[in-house]
Amino acid sequence: MNIVFTTELSPQLIQCINVKDNKLDIPEGLEVNIDLPAFEGSMLYHGEKTYLLVKCPQTHTLKEIAGHMLSIITQHKLNNAVIIPPANAKENITEFLLGVELSAYRFNHYYSEPKSVLIDSVSIYDCCHAVSAYPEAKNIADGVKFCRDLVSEPSNILSPETFKNRIIDKLRPLGVDITVLSEEEILKRGMNALHGVARGSAKPPFVVAMHWKGSNEQPVAIAGKGVCFDTGGISIKPSANMHEMKYDMGGAGSVTGLMYALAARKAKANVVGVVGLVENMPDGNAQNPGDVVKSMSGQTIEVLNTDAEGRLVLADVITYIHQEFKPKEIVDLATLTGAIVVSLGHEYAGIFCNNTQLAQKLIHAGQETGDRLWQLPIGPEYDKQIDSDIADMQNIGKRWAGSITAAQFIGRFIENDTPWAHLDIAGVAWADAPRPYTPKGATGFGVMLLNQWIKNNHEV
């Protein structure tokens, strides 16, 4: 969909306006005098001009208002509509423009006859410095869309190798330094926790490090779980809904989309993103429940359940980050546990953090962007649940508090009390129903959140 900006509200353009408190919600200085109808989606004719009125819920954010307006325009199949930003868009026009961009996204790659979003273009009334704000909004939106594309791909298309290649193709031209560890290098470095997950698959694993050097400050690091398909391995999952496990690489998708957005908007920050890309399959070569592996850190792990594999991937990725980049803070994202969905549903991601200030900053960024976080506890009472009888630790705890014990496991690989946050995004990486700026399917959760966190705290 093509987006154009205009300051001329000609009769040929249908003006789409939000209604708030039974009044037209329009920018200061714009005059429109019409009687308001009682129902949404009303098309009004006043003199030579035509108006399409939208009534958004009072609780809607700017992104949600924008998405709702574009949805109504799409329903009417209008290629000559102009969106009038609401009055409060002057406070953050970038957010409004993000909503327009993101709500136009569709993943339509595999229809035999390509489907469109029904409209070819939409105009936006140029107020509140919208034209100058648009490049940043588009760069961030493109990062979210890249993430959505990756998470939406079926596993027969997006193997670990294909994922690696897409990172190189999209990010290297933007100036991102990329380092790829092949299976041989993974084994050479002793990344046996990660490699053990991949042993049952015919598709080799990769670790990909993306480094955006936008400043000379000590880097911050973002780690992502990239299980391109998760059968559970020998501890195989039930067949019902197993197809959803194509998005078990959602954390890696978020990291990749974030790095794209940072590079595209030339963020003045030093950020490293590292993803572990594997496939978890049952096979004669697959690791068995009860196996013991030695991680890159030197710590040993008793693998009691091969379906608790994401934490094994992150364990070695985080050790690699410590050794190669020595970051001042680490955030990891993973579609890690079903338990977080039981706890928080599909509204919030869980955050587990060893540093109060870091947690507060991430939660605040989530409130600003709509990628919301809810903090859960970690502590020694939970940590002892993953003590093993025969190794340094085991990869699962008891039945209860499964998301917390998973976080405790990852936390054992954080060195030197580095501030660290773990985001369990299992309930928010995929939407079963459309929302104002998110279609059904991959959400791109985490890209806007971490972009805002970096912008607030790490740009010089």
C-alpha positions in Angstrom: 0.0 0.0 0.0 1.3 3.4 -1.0 1.2 6.2 1.6 1.2 9.9 0.4 0.9 13.1 2.4 -1.2 16.1 1.5 -2.2 19.5 2.8 -4.8 20.0 0.1 -8.2 18.5 1.1 -9.7 18.5 -2.3 -13.3 17.4 -3.0 -12.0 14.2 -4.6 -10.6 13.0 -1.3 -12.8 11.3 1.3 -11.8 12.6 4.7 -11.6 9.9 7.3 -12.1 11.5 10.8 -12.2 10.0 14.3 -15.1 11.0 16.5 -14.3 11.5 20.3 -16.9 12.5 22.9 -19.4 13.2 20.1 -17.0 15.8 18.6 -14.7 15.6 15.6 -11.2 14.7 16.7 -9.2 16.8 14.3 -5.9 18.8 14.5 -5.8 22.3 15.7 -6.5 24.8 12.8 -8.5 22.4 10.7 -12.2 23.4 10.4 -14.9 20.9 9.5 -18.6 21.7 10.2 -20.9 18.7 9.9 -23.7 17.1 11.9 -22.5 13.8 13.5 -24.4 10.6 12.9 -25.1 7.9 15.5 -23.2 5.0 13.9 -19.7 4.2 12.9 -18.6 4.0 9.3 -21.0 6.7 8.3 -20.4 8.4 4.9 -21.5 12.0 5.0 -21.8 14.4 2.1 -21.5 18.1 2.9 -21.3 20.5 0.0 -18.7 19.2 -2.4 -16.9 17.2 0.3 -17.3 13.7 1.6 -16.5 12.5 5.1 -16.0 9.0 6.6 -16.5 9.0 10.3 -14.9 6.5 12.7 -15.7 6.1 16.4 -12.8 4.5 18.2 -13.0 3.3 21.8 -11.8 5.9 24.3 -9.0 3.6 25.4 -7.4 3.3 22.0 -3.8 4.5 21.6 -2.7 6.5 18.6 -1.5 3.3 16.8 -4.9 1.7 17.5 -6.8 4.7 16.2 -4.7 4.7 13.1 -5.3 1.0 12.5 -9.0 1.3 13.2 -9.3 4.1 10.7 -7.4 2.2 8.0 -9.6 -0.8 8.6 -12.8 1.2 8.0 -11.3 2.7 4.8 -10.3 -0.8 3.7 -13.8 -2.1 4.4 -15.2 0.6 2.1 -12.5 -0.2 -0.5 -11.6 3.5 -0.8 -8.5 4.4 -2.8 -9.2 8.1 -2.5 -9.4 8.5 1.3 -7.3 10.9 3.4 -6.7 10.1 7.0 -7.0 13.1 9.3 -4.8 12.5 12.4 -6.6 13.1 15.8 -5.9 16.2 17.8 -3.5 14.4 20.2 -1.3 13.1 17.4 0.8 16.2 17.8 2.1 14.6 21.0 3.6 11.6 19.1 2.8 11.6 15.4 5.4 8.8 14.9 3.1 6.5 16.8 0.1 7.3 14.7 2.1 6.8 11.5 3.4 3.5 12.8 -0.2 2.4 13.3 -1.0 3.1 9.7 2.0 1.3 8.4 1.5 -1.8 10.6 -2.2 -2.1 10.1 -1.6 -2.4 6.3 0.6 -5.5 6.7 -0.6 -8.9 5.4 1.3 -12.1 4.9 0.0 -13.2 1.5 3.0 -15.0 0.0 1.5 -18.4 -0.6 -1.9 -17.8 -2.2 -2.0 -19.1 -5.8 -3.7 -15.8 -6.7 -2.1 -13.1 -4.6 -4.5 -11.2 -2.3 -4.2 -7.5 -1.6 -5.3 -5.3 1.3 -8.1 -4.1 -1.0 -6.7 -0.6 -1.4 -3.7 0.6 -3.3 -3.0 3.8 -1.5 -4.1 6.1 1.2 -3.4 9.8 1.9 -2.5 11.3 5.3 -3.2 14.9 6.1 0.2 16.5 6.7 -0.1 18.0 10.2 2.1 17.8 13.3 5.2 17.4 11.2 4.0 14.1 9.8 6.2 14.2 6.7 9.4 14.6 8.7 8.4 12.0 11.3 7.5 9.4 8.6 11.0 8.0 7.8 11.5 6.9 11.4 8.1 5.4 11.6 8.6 3.5 8.4 12.0 2.2 9.5 10.6 0.9 12.7 7.5 -0.5 10.9 9.8 -2.3 8.4 11.6 -4.0 11.3 8.3 -5.2 12.7 7.2 -6.4 9.3 10.5 -8.2 8.8 9.9 -10.0 12.1 6.3 -10.8 11.1 7.5 -12.3 7.8 10.1 -14.5 9.5 7.7 -15.8 12.1 4.9 -16.4 9.6 7.1 -18.6 7.3 6.5 -22.3 7.3 9.4 -24.5 8.5 9.9 -26.1 5.1 10.8 -22.6 3.8 12.5 -21.1 6.9 15.2 -23.5 7.9 18.1 -22.4 10.2 20.2 -21.9 7.0 17.5 -19.9 5.2 17.0 -17.7 8.3 20.7 -17.1 8.4 20.7 -16.1 4.8 17.8 -13.7 5.2 19.7 -12.0 8.0 22.7 -11.5 5.8 20.7 -10.3 2.8 18.6 -7.8 4.7 21.0 -6.4 7.3 24.5 -6.4 5.8 23.5 -3.8 3.2 22.4 -1.5 6.1 25.9 -1.6 7.6 25.4 -4.3 10.2 28.4 -6.4 11.0 27.4 -10.1 10.8 29.3 -13.1 12.1 28.1 -16.6 11.4 29.1 -19.7 13.4 28.6 -22.9 11.4 27.9 -26.3 13.0 31.7 -27.0 12.9 32.4 -23.8 14.7 29.6 -24.4 17.2 31.2 -27.7 18.2 34.7 -26.2 18.2 33.5 -23.6 20.7 31.9 -26.2 23.0 28.4 -25.0 22.4 27.1 -28.5 23.2 23.8 -27.4 24.9 22.7 -25.6 21.7 24.1 -28.3 19.4 22.3 -31.1 21.4 19.0 -29.6 20.4 19.9 -29.7 16.8 21.3 -33.3 16.7 18.0 -34.9 15.6 17.6 -32.6 12.6 19.0 -33.1 9.1 19.2 -29.2 9.0 22.4 -27.9 10.6 22.4 -25.2 13.3 23.8 -21.7 13.1 24.6 -18.9 15.5 24.4 -15.5 13.9 25.7 -12.3 15.6 24.5 -8.9 14.3 26.5 -5.9 15.5 25.2 -2.3 14.9 28.0 0.0 15.9 26.1 3.3 16.1 28.3 4.6 19.0 31.5 3.8 20.8 29.8 3.0 24.1 29.9 -0.4 25.7 27.4 -2.5 23.9 24.1 -3.8 25.0 23.2 -7.3 23.9 19.9 -8.9 22.8 19.7 -12.7 22.5 17.0 -14.6 20.7 15.8 -18.2 20.7 15.5 -19.4 17.1 13.9 -22.9 17.1 12.7 -22.9 13.5 10.5 -25.9 14.3 9.9 -27.6 17.6 8.5 -31.1 17.7 9.8 -31.5 21.2 12.4 -34.0 20.1 12.3 -37.4 21.8 10.0 -35.8 24.4 7.6 -35.3 21.5 4.7 -32.9 21.7 1.1 -34.0 21.1 0.1 -33.7 17.4 -2.8 -31.2 18.1 -1.6 -27.7 17.2 2.0 -28.8 16.6 1.9 -26.8 13.4 2.0 -23.7 15.6 5.6 -24.6 16.5 6.8 -22.9 13.3 6.8 -19.7 15.3 9.0 -21.1 18.1 11.7 -18.9 16.5 9.8 -15.8 17.5 12.5 -14.5 19.8 15.1 -14.7 17.1 12.6 -13.0 14.7 12.2 -10.1 17.2 16.0 -9.7 17.6 16.4 -9.6 13.8 13.6 -7.2 13.3 15.0 -4.9 16.0 18.5 -4.9 14.4 16.9 -4.0 11.1 15.0 -1.1 12.6 18.1 0.2 14.5 20.3 0.1 11.4 17.6 1.5 9.1 17.1 4.6 11.3 20.8 4.9 12.0 20.4 4.6 15.8 23.3 6.2 17.7 23.7 3.1 19.9 26.1 0.1 20.2 23.9 -3.0 20.0 24.6 -6.6 19.5 21.9 -9.1 18.5 22.7 -12.8 18.6 20.4 -15.7 17.6 20.7 -19.4 18.0 19.1 -21.1 15.0 18.2 -24.8 15.3 15.4 -27.3 14.6 14.3 -29.7 17.3 13.5 -33.1 15.8 13.3 -36.8 16.9 15.8 -39.0 15.2 18.3 -41.8 15.9 20.9 -39.1 16.5 18.7 -37.0 18.8 19.6 -36.4 22.4 17.7 -38.5 24.9 16.0 -37.5 28.2 18.6 -38.1 30.9 21.6 -37.1 28.7 24.2 -34.8 30.2 25.8 -32.1 28.1 28.6 -29.7 28.9 27.7 -26.1 27.9 30.0 -23.5 26.5 30.3 -22.0 30.0 31.7 -25.3 31.3 28.6 -25.9 33.4 26.9 -29.3 32.9 23.2 -29.9 32.2 21.1 -33.0 32.7 18.5 -32.9 29.9 15.4 -34.4 31.6 13.1 -33.1 28.9 14.1 -32.5 25.3 11.1 -30.2 24.8 12.6 -27.7 27.2 15.1 -26.9 24.5 14.9 -23.1 24.1 16.8 -22.5 27.4 19.6 -24.8 26.2 20.0 -22.7 23.0 20.0 -19.5 25.0 22.5 -20.8 27.5 25.3 -21.1 24.9 24.2 -17.9 23.1 24.5 -15.9 26.3 27.9 -17.4 27.1 29.0 -16.5 23.6 27.8 -12.9 24.1 29.7 -12.6 27.3 32.9 -13.9 25.8 32.8 -12.0 22.5 31.2 -8.7 23.4 31.3 -8.1 27.2 28.0 -6.2 27.2 26.8 -3.9 30.0 23.2 -5.3 29.8 21.6 -8.4 28.3 18.0 -8.9 27.3 16.8 -12.2 25.9 13.5 -13.0 24.1 12.0 -16.5 23.7 8.7 -18.2 23.1 9.8 -20.3 26.0 7.0 -21.7 28.1 3.3 -22.6 27.8 3.2 -21.7 31.5 3.5 -18.0 30.7 0.4 -18.2 28.6 -1.5 -19.8 31.5 -0.3 -16.9 33.7 -0.7 -13.9 31.5 -2.7 -15.0 28.5 -2.1 -13.1 25.3 -2.0 -9.5 26.7 1.4 -9.3 28.3 4.8 -10.9 28.0 6.5 -12.0 31.2 9.6 -10.3 32.3 12.1 -11.8 34.7 15.0 -9.6 35.8 17.9 -9.4 38.2 18.1 -5.6 38.2 15.2 -3.4 39.3 16.2 -0.4 37.2 16.5 -2.4 34.0 13.1 -4.0 34.7 11.5 -0.6 35.2 13.0 0.8 32.0 11.8 -2.1 29.9 8.3 -2.0 31.5 8.1 1.7 30.8 9.1 1.2 27.1 6.4 -1.5 26.9 3.8 1.0 28.1 5.0 3.5 25.6 4.8 1.2 22.6 2.0 -1.2 23.5 4.3 -4.2 23.8 3.4 -4.7 27.4 5.4 -6.5 30.1 4.4 -8.0 33.5 7.1 -8.8 36.0 7.3 -12.2 37.7 9.7 -13.1 40.5 13.0 -15.0 40.5 14.9 -16.1 43.5 16.8 -18.9 45.3 13.6 -20.7 46.3 12.9 -21.3 42.6 16.5 -21.8 41.6 17.1 -24.8 43.8 14.3 -26.6 41.8 16.7 -27.0 38.9 19.6 -28.6 40.9 20.4 -32.0 39.4 21.5 -35.2 41.2 24.2 -35.9 38.7 25.1 -32.6 37.0 25.4 -28.9 37.8 21.7 -28.4 36.8 18.8 -29.9 35.1 16.8 -28.3 32.3 13.3 -28.5 34.0 12.0 -27.9 37.5 8.9 -29.3 39.2 5.4 -28.9 37.8 4.7 -25.5 39.3 6.1 -22.1 38.3 7.5 -23.4 35.0 8.1 -20.0 33.5 10.1 -18.9 36.6 12.3 -22.0 36.8 13.0 -21.6 33.0 14.1 -18.1 33.7 16.3 -19.3 36.6 18.0 -21.7 34.3 18.9 -18.9 31.8 20.0 -16.8 34.7 22.7 -19.3 35.7 24.6 -18.3 32.5 24.7 -14.6 33.3 28.2 -13.7 34.4 29.6 -11.0 36.8 26.1 -9.9 37.9 25.5 -8.3 34.5 22.0 -6.7 34.5 19.8 -9.1 32.6 16.2 -9.5 31.7 14.4 -12.5 30.2 11.2 -11.9 28.2 9.0 -14.9 27.7 6.9 -14.0 24.7 5.1 -17.3 24.1 1.7 -15.7 24.6 2.2 -12.6 22.5 4.3 -13.6 19.4 1.2 -14.8 17.6 -2.4 -13.5 17.5 -5.3 -15.8 17.0 -7.5 -12.9 16.0 -6.8 -9.5 14.3 -6.3 -6.3 16.4 -6.3 -2.7 15.2 -2.7 -2.7 13.9 -2.0 -6.4 14.1 -3.5 -8.9 11.7 -4.2 -12.5 12.7 -0.8 -14.2 12.8 2.7 -13.0 13.7 2.7 -9.8 15.8 6.3 -8.7 15.7 6.2 -8.3 19.5 9.4 -6.9 21.0 10.7 -4.9 18.1 9.0 -1.6 19.0 9.6 -2.3 22.8 13.3 -2.8 22.5 13.8 0.0 19.9 12.1 2.4 22.4 14.2 1.0 25.3 17.4 1.6 23.4 16.2 5.0 22.2 15.3 6.0 25.8 18.4 4.7 27.5 21.3 3.8 25.2 21.5 6.4 22.4 24.2 9.0 22.6 
